Amino acid sequence: REHIQVHGTRSHSLNSTKIHIKTYAPFRHKSEMDYLCHLQAVVEILIKYDRLDFVLAQLYETKKVPRANTSPLKAVPFRLDLPPEALDRVLRGE
């Protein structure tokens, strides 16, 4: 989760990075199962805040591709466009 300033207001995005399962070298996860559990948690949070369809639409529309094994790592950001009350809940960890 990353926040940036867009037109003077705070915005958050979900960053997608690329990993290769067969040559999996831990980046933030200890195992493939940890990585898959993390993905499941991301999906559940997107559903909770009614952002899954919005993020999926961006995923299908983009031509950007994450790049692995580079420095710096290239991620693809997806806007969340959370309403202010949802953003407050996220930042409070609710």
N, C-alpha and C positions, 0 to 999 in steps of 0.2 A: 504494500500500500504506500503510495507516494502522494504528497500534496505539492501543488504548484499554484502559482498565482495566474489567473486568467482574467483579463480585464479588471484587475484590481480586487477580485474575489478569490477565495480559496477554493481549489478544485482538487479532487482526488482521482487517481487512476490505478488500474490494476496492470502490472507489468508482466508480460509473458516472455519467458526465456526458453531457450532450446536445450534439451539434454538428449543424449543417446543412451537408451536403456541398456543395450548390449555392452557398451563400453562405459557404463555408468561410473563416474567418479564423483563422490559426494561433494556437493556444493553447499547445500543447506540441509540435506537430509542424510540420514545414516544408511538408508536402504531404499530399494525401489518401493517397498510397501509404505515406508514413511512418506515418500514422494506422492504416491497414489492417495494416501490418507489426507495429505495436504490439499491435493486437488479436489477431493470430495468436500473438504471443509470450505474451500473457496466457493464451490458451487452452492453449498447450503447457505452461505452468507449472502451470495448474490440472490438467491431465492428469497431469503428473509427480507431483504431490502428492495425486492421487486426490480432487480437490475439484470437478471439472467438474460432475458430476451434482448435487452438493450446492448449488453456486452456481446452476445452471440451475433447480433446484426453487424456490429463493428468487425467482428472476427471474419464473417463471411465476405464483407465488403473490402477489407484491406488487402493491399498488395504487399505490405511490409512483411518481412520474415525475420524472426530472431536469428542471431548468429552466435553459435557456440564456439568455444575454444579460441576466442580472440581476446585481445586486450585493447580497449575495454570491451566487455561483454555487451552485445547489442540486444536490447530488449525491445519489445513492441508494447507501447502503452495503450490501454483501452480506457476511455473516459468513463467515469461512473455517474457523473451528473446527479449526485445525491441532493434531494431537497434539504434545506437547512436543518429541519428537525431530525431527519435521518442521519445527516452528518454529525450532529451533536450526539446522537445515540452511539454511533460508531466510535467517535473520539472518547466517549465515556466508557467504552467497552461493553456496551449492552447488547 
